[in-house]
Amino acid sequence: MSEAPSTLTVRQEDPDQVAMTPTAARAIRRAAVWIVLIAAGVVTAILVVSSVSGGLDGGVPLGADNPAPGGGMAVAEVLRDQGVDVVETATLDDTLDAVATAGDDATVLLSDYQGLLDSQMLDRLQSGAGDLVVLDPDFFALDDLAPGVALGGSISGAIDADCDLPAVTKAGTVVASGSSYRVEEGTAGVTSCLGKDGRFGLVRVEQGVRTTTVLGVSGILTNEHVAEEGNAALALNLLGAHRTLVWYIPSAADLAGQVPPNIAELTPPWVTPLAVLVALVALGAMFWRSRRVGPLVVENLPVVVRASETMEGRARLYGRSNARLHALDALRMGAVTRLARTCGLSRLATVTEVVDAVAAATGRDRAAVAGILIDQVPTTDSELVHLSDELLRLEAETTAGTRP
């Protein structure tokens, strides 16, 4: 006996529901969220690229060869005109070599705006440079180069000369903006200048033969503000005190010899034993609380559930949700399977072939058979019952026609 077909044709849709190919407008509406996200990403990328390119166009901040408003080319060129040898360096080794070549008659200007130098490199620089001017140092650089000096917030506005440093007294009044510093009580060898409310924009620390000048109001050196009030006088006298000025702006080349720490060096010593302990506790809890998998056990149910009760339960669910077509489809699938077996069709036969075989066996019109098995859609309970009866009648007629 041949088996039932495994392929069924999908039922015909409601005539009122016309299948349409999605238009471009509908496709755009469906993809609106993705379009908005992609557009936002493109705009963000454009803004980031614009900001980065804008920063690159401005050159290195306070660079001696930077003619942009934030550069220091004006001060460097004026110093050269006054006979000062301005040497631009980008690495610590080149800076120390330039200082050694100039001897004791050299000033080192440090502008580490990227924070590339570590404590050891700062110590090497301070030891090799007799006169060091540091522009806007951060907390760590300040702690290494100027002990006893702490950050004090921002400062701005016109400030009159308030100390006896020659560079400050010659400037008279400067228009400053930038960082300020506080000096701890009892700190020796410190001269504070350009102050407001106990905060100073310039602090000089003398340690033996070495002098470190911390200049937080580094904006007075820029091309944009150097010509205001006495800014130029302060910049030229502060940086032109010696015959040679080493203009040092650290670059990535200073990091070439540094090896980044590995994960073991960055991990605190107590993390590893704690992780091992947690893993052991978790493993013990898994063995303690996990279910023991044993052989299958046959268990007799305390009650017997009849198949009719299951069928009635599903019928109530269909009735409660008005799923008449779903219920009829279940009946149709069973009927088609039995009809194909009755007609002797192969398991690869389609529903169309089943309809043709049933029509030939019963003598019914093919359209009527297709309506019962595929096309008709019940809209009421009575129509569902009627189609169910028609399926039973069609099976009986097919059986009678193939097995007289």
N, C-alpha and C positions, 0 to 999 in steps of 0.2 A: 504494500500500500504506500502510495506516495505521501510525502509530508506536506504540511500546509505552507503556503507562501510566506516569506519573511519580509516582503516589501509591500507596503500599503500606500495607496495614493491619498494625499491630503484632501480633506473635504473642500468643497467649493465655498468660497467666502460669501458673506451677505451681499446681495445685489446692491444694497444701498451704500456699501463701503467700497469705493472705487480705488484700486491700487494705482498709485501714481509714483513716478520716478522723482526722487528728491530734487528740488530745484536748487539753484545756486544760493538763493536767499535763505532757504531752509538749512542748507549745509553751513552757511556762514553763521546763522543763529546758533546752531549746535556747537560750532567751534568758537563761539564768541569768547569763552573763558580763556581758551588757549591763545587766541589772537591777542587778548589784552595782556596776558602774561608775557608773551613773546615781545610785544611792543614795549612793555615796561622794562624787560631785560635789555632790549636794544638801546632805549633811552638812557638807562643806567650805564651801559658800557660806553656810550658816547660821552656822557658827563665825566666818567672816570678818566677816559682817554684825554678829554679836553683839559681836565685839571692837572693830569700828569704832564701833558705836553706844555701846559702853561707854566708849570713849575720848572720844566727843563729850559724853556725859552728864557726864564728869568736868570738862569745861570746859578752858580754856587753862591749861596748867601755870604756876603762880605768877602767874596773872592777878589783878589788883587787885580785880576784881569776881567772882572765882570762890570760892564758899563751900565747894567740895569739899575733901577732905583735902589734895589736892595744890595747892590754890590759895593765893593770898596775901592774901585779903580781910581776914583778921584784922589783919595788920600795917598794911595801908592804912587801915583804919578807926581803929585806935588812933592812927596818925600824924595823921589828920584831927582826932581829938579833942584832940590836943596842939597844934593850930594849924598844922600843916604842910599846905600846899596840894598835894594829890596830884593830878597831871594825868596821865591815861591817854592814851597815844598809840600809834598802830599804823603810822605811816610816819615816815621819816627827816625829811621836810620839816616835818611837824607837830611833831616833837621839837625841831628846831632853832628853830622859831618860838616854842615854849613856853620854851625856854632864853633866847632873846633877850628875850622879854617879862619874864622874871624877873630878867634881868641876871646879876650875878655870884653872887647868892644862890640857887643852884639845884644840886640833885644829880640826875644822870641814872642811872636804873637800867636796864640793858640785859639782857634775857633772850632771846637769839637761839637758842632751842632747836632751831629748824628749819634754822639755818645759811643764812639768806636774804641776809645782807649780804656784799658782796664787799669787797676791800681798799680801794677808793676810797671806798665808803660808810662804812667803819669810820674811815678817816682824816678824813672830813668830820665824823663824830660826835665823834671825840676832839678835833678842833680847835675845835668849837663848844661842847663841854661842858667846863667847868672842873673839875668833880668828877664822875668817872664810876665807877660800880660795875658790874662785869661779872659775871654769874652763869654759872659753869660754861662758859667759852669753849672752843671746839675748838682744834685745832693752828694753823689759819690765823689765826683771830681773836686768839689768844694771841701769835702772831708779830708781828702788826700793832700791837696795843694795849700789850703789855708785853714789849719786847725784853729778852732775858736771862733770861726765865722760861720754863721748859719743863714739860711734863706729867710727873707723878711717880707716877701710878697712883691707886688708891682709898685712902680713909682713913675710919675710923669709930671710934666710941666716945667716951668722955668725955675732953675735953681742957681742961687748965687754961690760964689766961691766961699767955702767955709772951712778951709784947712790951709796949711802952709806948704803944700806940695807945689813946686814951681809950675807944673803943667796946669793945675787948677787955678792958681792965682793969676796966671797970664790969660786964662780964658775968661775970667770975670764971671759971666753968666752963661749958662748952657741950657739948652732946651732938651731935656732928657725924657726918655720913655723906655721902660724895660724892667728888669728885676732889681730888687733891693736886698740888702743884707743887714743882719744884726750882729753885733760883736759881743761875745760873752764877757762878763765882768772878770777882770783879772788877767785877760789875755795881753801878753807883752808884745811889743814891737809892732803894733797895729796902728795905722793912720786911717781915719774914716773921713770921707769927703762926699759932697753932693747929697746931703741928708735932708730928710723930712720926717718928723715925728719919731726920731730914733732909728730910722731906716736909711741906709746909705747906698747910693748907686755906684760908688767907687771905694774900694778898701784895699790898702797896701799892707802887706805882711812882710816884715824883714826878719829873716832867719840867718844870722851870720852874714856871710858874703852874698847870700842869695836874696833876691827881692821878688816877691810875687804880687802883682797888682790884679785884683779882681774887678772887672768892669762889667757891671750888670746892664748899664744903659748903653749897650753896644750900638743902638740906633744912631748915635752921634757920629759914627764912622761911615755910615752909608752915604751913597751919592745923593740920596734924596734930602738928607737932613744935615749934612756936614757944613753947609753954608749958613745955617741958622745961628744967630747970636755968636757965642764964643766956641761953638762946637769944633770948628776947624782948628782954632788955637789949641784946644785941649788934645785933639787927635794928633796934631803934628808934634807937639811938645812931648806927649806921652810916648809916641812910637818913634820919634826921631832923636831920642836922647843919646843914641850910639850911632856909630858909623854904618853898622849893618843891621838891617831888620829882616829877620827870618819869618816870613809870613806862612805859618803852618796850618793847613786845613786837612785833618786826617781823612784818608780815603780807605776803600776796601782793601788796598794793598797791605795796610797794617794788620789785617786779619789773616793774611796768607799763612803765617806760621802757627796760628792758633788752632788747636784741635778741639772741636766741641765735645762736651762731656757726654758720656754714654748714659744709658738708662740706669745702670748700676750705680754710677756716681751721683746721679740726681735723686735716687731713691733713699729715703731715710733708713737707717739700719734696722728699725723695728718693723718695717713693712713685711719683709720676707718671713720671719717667724710667725707673724700674725696671719699672713696668707696661708701658710702651711696649716696652722691651727684651725682656721676657718674651713679649709678643705677637708681636714680630718673629721671635724664636727659634722659637716654636711654629708660626708660619706657614711658616718655612723648613723645619722638620722635617716638616710635613705634605706639602710639595711634594717633599721628599727621599725620604720613606718611603712615600708613597701609591702605590697601584697605578695604572698607566697603562691607561685604558679604551680599547681599540681595537676593531676590527671582529671579529665572530664568526669563529671558525676551525673548520672541519669536521675532526675528528680520527677516524681509523679506529681502532677498538678492536683490540688485539692478539689478542683471542680472541672467539669467538662464543658467546653465552649462549643456549641453547635455551629456549623457553618452557616445555617440560616440566620443566626443572630448577627454574625459578622456582615452578612449580606444586607440585612435590614438596617444595621448601623450605618453602613456606607450609603444606603438609599436615603436615610434620613439626612445625612450630611449633604448629599446632592440636592435633596428637596429644600433644605434650609437655605442653601446658597443659590437656588434656582439654576443649577448647572445641568439643565436638561440636555444640551448638546453633548456635554462631557459624558453624561450617563449613557446617552444613545451611542456615542462613539465606542464606549466599552462593550456594549451589546453588539455593535456592528463588527468590531474586531473579532470577537468570539464567533459570530455567525460566518464571517468571511473565512476564518480558519477552517471551520467545519465544512462549509460549502466547497472549498478547494479540495479538501480530503475526499468528500463525496464524489466530486467530479473527476477525481484521479489526476489532478494537476500536480506539477512538480513544486518543490519548495521555493523555486525562483520565479514562480508565476506572479504577475502583477494583479492588482485589483481589477484592472480593465479586462485581463484574460479571464478572471473569475466571473465578472459580469457577463462576458460573452458565453462562457460555458453554462452558466445558470440559465440564461435566456434560451439557449438551445435545448437544454434539458427540460425546461418547464413550458416552453412555447410562449412565454410572455414577451412583451415588447421590451427591447433592450433598454430604452429610456426609462421605462417603469422600474426595471430591475436596478438600474443605476441610481434612480431616485431613492429607492429604499436603502441601498447599501452605501450611497455616497452623498447625494445632492440635497435631499430634503432636510430642513432645519426646523425642529419643533419649537413653537413659541408658547405653547400651553401644555399643561400636564396631560390633557386629553390627547393632544397630538403625539406626545411622547408615548403614551400607552398604545395608541393606534399604530405607530411605527414599530413598536416592540412586537405587537401581534403580527404585523406584516412580515417581520423577520422570521418569526416562528412558522408562519404559513409558507414563506418562501423556502425555508429549509425542508418542510414536509413535502412540498411539491417537487423539490429537487431530488430528494431521496426516492420519491415515487417514480420520477422520470428516469433515474439512472439504475434503479434496482426494482424492476417490475415484479 
